[in-house]
Amino acid sequence: MNEWKQQHEPRIPRVSQVHLEVGSFTCVEPDQLVFTWRVAVQNTWLDGAELVIEPVPLVGCCVRCNATYSPDPEQAYRSPCCQEPMEEIVSGRELRIRSVDYAFSDHPADALPAATPA
């Protein structure tokens, strides 16, 4: 996000939401990610911005019959049509920013969070 912010300098965007795609096969816990986000952005230019998690399901592709399917861990992620092991993942490993909802203030200093008194 800091690199993205630098592209807009000297203006500072006021971010309301960050939409993040999180695949179900990433080993990332969405609730933990949102908690960490809130702590990480406190007293920064992103303070108050909401992290919106958009889940992406795990989808595999059978290399034998070229069919896509939702792999089942109880079936060892095998293809339901021919029981071949899952060799190709179509989706489910994503962890990326899809979009950012933001606006610019007329005054760059207004986009910064208020300083916390010591």
Secondary structure, 3 states (H helix, E strand, C coil): CHHHHHCCCCCCEEEEEEEEEEECCCCCCHHHHHHHHHHHHCCCCCCCCEEEEEEECCEEECCCCCCEECCCHHHCCCCCCCCCCCCEEEECCCEEEEEEEEEECCCHHHHCCCCCCC
